[in-house]
Amino acid sequence: MNTRKIIGYVLWLLAFLIPFQPAILSTDGIHNVTGLISFIVLLVLLFTGYFLVDGANAAGKADAHHGH
């Protein structure tokens, strides 16, 4: 398995370990700054993980077609 893909999966895991309560589900008793920071971190981790996993998949497909 590619290192970029593993890092992407770890980032996704980290993104889902962030509590969703302050990020997007409920704002009762949560300060706006806490919710905003949680949401931004969640988005950054998700998109960075996607970029890494998708890039690793594209590189793998290019290597597979290059051998033909």
Order of alpha helices (4+ residues) and beta strands (2+ residues): alpha-alpha
